[in-house]
């Protein structure tokens, strides 16, 4: 039994360790701190996947849990007696004991320190600490009382500690007023002990279908709106969303729970004066005197969306999820939403992270884009999995119709199509590229609902085209100032008259013919219908659908990402059809877009041929004649009709 003896051997902690990933010299150690009733064994299923993600997982059982030193009656009474100073003292001790365990583990196990990249951000190694549920109490307390640690320990943590992860903490751990007490099922402690614990575990293990509108505006709503939007009853169906404990065997429940903790420790902790937890959280989060560069992550990603709604009185309709490109976010598609029902479509537009209403990226996430292929792959993967999570949540919340297939296996009604416009193809392709990492339940949902992937006028670099820089305008090599962003918006929304002979024989053209036949300048003195889309937008319209602030920190680093990363991403998405083998892929090229988009179509012919040879996905190539990159803005109904015909 692995035991850590800390604080001059006064306390011991039982822990489990997945071990160093074989052959790795740059792994990160992730220390997992459990919540109430469920101890460290609840994390065991993750151990199998640790090495594959270059992680070393360590779980510890906090005091009063199996293998670790129990609390004395005096310590427990300090929590129950209502004396605020005594309660503060107990929370303080939890944090210092956690720090003592981490110190012991570093010194005993020879962990890797954080290795900074050339750009100064953490790249590899080090230790991350995750608090789950009430496990956030000691994690926050460790940070709140960091000034009381010995100088040697502070310096040691400076070398090793890279991030604290707050994973689904209950409201009282943060010191917040939270929901009504009546909603905290079981925490009154009233009733037969076994029944109280059973009710609590069902409640905390449940899945809850909260109001989608409330979830999307969580940051702006008041307590009354919050109260009205949360669900009080856990789901009874479908089977994979029944309470987790109902899907555990009796042996699994025995291995990872200690029910006696409920009345002995959980009730006293939840009954503490809220001022104690409030002070603890504020000291941890607002005072960065110690470890000022330590990163904190509260695990919760939010994506804002707009929904045209289900067509009224419709037969099974198709849901079309539109993912925007650079600077111009989901509002750029609004003109199509009003006509969606005419074509038996339900249109949903999503704002990606860093765009209005959605969760911003942290500085570390943005820095990863500049740290080479490894960081870039991580961001692409995250974008894909976040979009997959959104789509699955939308399917379940809105009960959209599943796809119906003909006898030949072709989709004929219902289901969901995913469209990436321009750089929006990065997350849509990444969703498919990393579909093998989705849970079996999510894969089953995608197989049942996902019918079409539409690549709508993607830039050439998103396809991994090796010579894409040849077709990029010179101003994109400049410092990404606000003026350059404005120039980009005008360039990308202009009309270009490419050689008709090139356009009619693009599949057979060589590189020299492609370069000679593409227009590098937009149409001079254009007729009104070929004036740049941007110049025909009102100031209000530009404000509503564009955000230039993303240009420097996000758009330019994405565009400069390694072409091999893009190449791997699209090949995994289009050449491997293990997940959603029936998925139809449509590539749409707007033939009056800037030259890099003509290069995209030319390069896509090559990828289409490779996909056929490798028995990959079927890819159809479509030309949208007379359209620029903003076809959905300039010609919304014609574009919508074109898309509806494909579906």
Secondary structure, 3 states (H helix, E strand, C coil): CCEEEECCCCEEEEEEECCCCCCCCCCEEEEEECCCCECHHHHHHHHHHHHHHCEEEEEEECCCCCCCCCCCHHHHHHHHCCCHHHHHHHHHHHHHHHHHHHHHHHHHHCCCCCEECCCCCEEECCEEEEEEHHHHHHHHHHHHCHHHCCHHHHHHHHHHEEEEEEECCCHHHHCCCCCCHHHCCCCCCCCCHHHHHHHHHHHHHCCCCCCHHHHHCCCCCCHHHHHHHCCCCCCCCCHHHCCHHHHCCHHHHHHHECCCHHHHHHHHHHCCCHHHHHHHHHHHHHCCCCCCCCEEEECCCCCCEEECCCCCCCCCCEEEEEECCCCECHHHHHHHHCCHHHHCEEEEEECCCCCCCCCCCCHHHHHHCCCCHHHHHHHHHHHHHHHHHHHHHHHHHHCCCCCEECCCCCEEECCEEEEEEHHHHHHHHHHHHCHHHCCHHHHHHHHHHEEEEEEECCCHHHHCCCCHHHHCCHHHHCCCCHHHHHHHHHHHCCCCCCCHHHHHCHHHCCHHHHHHHCCCCCCCCCCHHHCCHHHHCCHHHHHHHECCCHHHHHHHHHHCCCHHHHHHHHHHHHHCCCCCCCCEEEEEEECCCCHHHHHHHHHHHHHHHHHHHCCCCCEEEEEECCCCCCHHHHCHHHHHHHHHHHC
